[in-house]
């Protein structure tokens, strides 16, 4: 499916049918997330992939009882690093040197730039890492559409309660967004047959 066709096909499903998404499709969506761009390539987030039915039931009230959480095949939780530490910078520099077969010494200037970012306050760093996670989040939505897998972007949940349930603080993470993946229940989803509403090109884009 062409990207524009896939984006025309997709919408934020309000009712999913509980059908399981094949693991190969999930794998391709996750690989698209892994390949998503991020500032300086740091990827300062983790994506939790939840298919356990009992755990999804526990998340349901935290997500304001949005039924897609339990009707989805898989629930992705995008969690950003709550800070950036020198140790994380060291790990990234080591990975880059190993992957590109260069010395860590040759990356000294790049490392210094990362350490300047790490020197900001934890809250400033979290706001930055959260924005990076949204890039991966959007990539996942587009990748799901290409696989003809429905994805419902969610911000409406109790972040603190979800962090506690998933023990994210101990992992240095804070939840940012949710993405249920599954298949639309066309007969019972009021939005399924509704036309897509988007601003006109002339108003959305300013061409200079």
ChimeraX attribute file (.defattr): number of C-alpha atoms within 10 A of each C-alpha:
attribute: neighborCount
match mode: 1-to-1
recipient: residues
	/A:1	11
	/A:2	9
	/A:3	12
	/A:4	12
	/A:5	11
	/A:6	18
	/A:7	17
	/A:8	12
	/A:9	14
	/A:10	22
	/A:11	20
	/A:12	16
	/A:13	22
	/A:14	19
	/A:15	24
	/A:16	25
	/A:17	18
	/A:18	17
	/A:19	13
	/A:20	14
	/A:21	17
	/A:22	11
	/A:23	9
	/A:24	10
	/A:25	16
	/A:26	20
	/A:27	11
	/A:28	16
	/A:29	23
	/A:30	20
	/A:31	13
	/A:32	18
	/A:33	21
	/A:34	15
	/A:35	13
	/A:36	18
	/A:37	16
	/A:38	17
	/A:39	12
	/A:40	10
	/A:41	12
	/A:42	16
	/A:43	21
	/A:44	24
	/A:45	25
	/A:46	18
	/A:47	20
	/A:48	15
	/A:49	15
	/A:50	16
	/A:51	17
	/A:52	12
	/A:53	15
	/A:54	10
	/A:55	13
	/A:56	21
	/A:57	15
	/A:58	14
	/A:59	22
	/A:60	17
	/A:61	16
	/A:62	18
	/A:63	21
	/A:64	12
	/A:65	14
	/A:66	17
	/A:67	16
	/A:68	28
	/A:69	30
	/A:70	24
	/A:71	24
	/A:72	28
	/A:73	26
	/A:74	25
	/A:75	25
	/A:76	21
	/A:77	22
	/A:78	22
	/A:79	25
	/A:80	28
	/A:81	26
	/A:82	24
	/A:83	23
	/A:84	23
	/A:85	16
	/A:86	15
	/A:87	11
	/A:88	16
	/A:89	19
	/A:90	15
	/A:91	10
	/A:92	17
	/A:93	21
	/A:94	15
	/A:95	13
	/A:96	17
	/A:97	15
	/A:98	12
	/A:99	9
	/A:100	8
	/A:101	9
	/A:102	12
	/A:103	13
	/A:104	16
	/A:105	11
	/A:106	10
	/A:107	14
	/A:108	12
	/A:109	10
	/A:110	13
	/A:111	18
	/A:112	12
	/A:113	12
	/A:114	21
	/A:115	18
	/A:116	10
	/A:117	18
	/A:118	19
	/A:119	14
	/A:120	13
	/A:121	11
	/A:122	15
	/A:123	11
	/A:124	15
	/A:125	21
	/A:126	21
	/A:127	14
	/A:128	19
	/A:129	25
	/A:130	21
	/A:131	18
	/A:132	21
	/A:133	27
	/A:134	18
	/A:135	16
	/A:136	23
	/A:137	23
	/A:138	14
	/A:139	20
	/A:140	25
	/A:141	24
	/A:142	21
	/A:143	24
	/A:144	24
	/A:145	24
	/A:146	22
	/A:147	16
	/A:148	17
	/A:149	23
	/A:150	26
	/A:151	30
	/A:152	22
	/A:153	19
	/A:154	17
	/A:155	12
	/A:156	14
	/A:157	20
	/A:158	15
	/A:159	17
	/A:160	13
	/A:161	15
	/A:162	20
	/A:163	18
	/A:164	13
	/A:165	14
	/A:166	17
	/A:167	13
	/A:168	18
	/A:169	15
	/A:170	10
	/A:171	12
	/A:172	15
	/A:173	21
	/A:174	28
	/A:175	29
	/A:176	25
	/A:177	21
	/A:178	23
	/A:179	24
	/A:180	28
	/A:181	30
	/A:182	29
	/A:183	22
	/A:184	27
	/A:185	17
	/A:186	15
	/A:187	11
	/A:188	12
	/A:189	15
	/A:190	12
	/A:191	16
	/A:192	18
	/A:193	9
	/A:194	9
	/A:195	9
	/A:196	11
	/A:197	6
	/A:198	7
	/A:199	8
	/A:200	8
	/A:201	8
	/A:202	8
	/A:203	7
	/A:204	9
	/A:205	9
	/A:206	7
	/A:207	5
	/A:208	3
